[in-house]
Amino acid sequence: MVGFGIAERFLQNQSAAAELLSLFGRPKYRSQGVAERLANELELALEMPMGNPQKLGE
């Protein structure tokens, strides 16, 4: 594992909202775009409908 990110989706004023809670990259892999890729993948996942079987990173 080179890193991980945690985010949540929720309703705010009857609208969908999302928040990035944590983003971590191992020191060995920093400055290689890992955190940016994780953040981008999380953003895509947060835009998917709940229960979408598509895997991230495909």
C-alpha positions as semicolon CSV with decimal commas, in nm:
position;residue;x (nm);y (nm);z (nm)
1;M;0,000;0,000;0,000
2;V;0,137;0,340;-0,095
3;G;-0,137;0,552;0,057
4;F;-0,502;0,584;0,142
5;G;-0,779;0,839;0,155
6;I;-1,104;0,861;0,347
7;A;-1,401;1,067;0,238
8;E;-1,771;1,079;0,313
9;R;-2,087;1,179;0,133
10;F;-2,380;1,333;0,314
11;L;-2,683;1,555;0,270
12;Q;-2,642;1,921;0,353
13;N;-2,942;2,150;0,312
14;Q;-3,112;1,875;0,106
15;S;-2,819;1,868;-0,139
16;A;-2,546;1,608;-0,176
17;A;-2,213;1,713;-0,028
18;A;-1,878;1,543;0,022
19;E;-1,575;1,595;0,241
20;L;-1,222;1,459;0,224
21;L;-1,148;1,347;0,580
22;S;-0,798;1,204;0,550
23;L;-0,533;1,160;0,283
24;F;-0,205;0,983;0,348
25;G;0,087;0,882;0,131
26;R;0,384;0,679;0,250
27;P;0,697;0,896;0,271
28;K;0,878;0,670;0,022
29;Y;0,615;0,752;-0,244
30;R;0,570;1,125;-0,180
31;S;0,629;1,376;-0,460
32;Q;0,527;1,111;-0,715
33;G;0,163;1,214;-0,757
34;V;0,021;0,939;-0,534
35;A;-0,187;1,172;-0,315
36;E;-0,313;1,359;-0,620
37;R;-0,421;1,032;-0,784
38;L;-0,592;0,919;-0,463
39;A;-0,775;1,250;-0,434
40;N;-0,886;1,229;-0,798
41;E;-1,011;0,871;-0,753
42;L;-1,198;0,968;-0,436
43;E;-1,359;1,258;-0,619
44;L;-1,475;1,023;-0,894
45;A;-1,606;0,773;-0,639
46;L;-1,798;1,044;-0,457
47;E;-1,970;1,137;-0,784
48;M;-2,086;0,776;-0,847
49;P;-2,432;0,665;-0,744
50;M;-2,435;0,462;-0,423
51;G;-2,393;0,089;-0,484
52;N;-2,225;0,132;-0,824
53;P;-2,030;-0,189;-0,886
54;Q;-1,763;-0,018;-1,101
55;K;-1,419;-0,051;-0,945
56;L;-1,205;0,255;-0,887
57;G;-0,903;0,306;-1,108
58;E;-1,046;0,126;-1,411
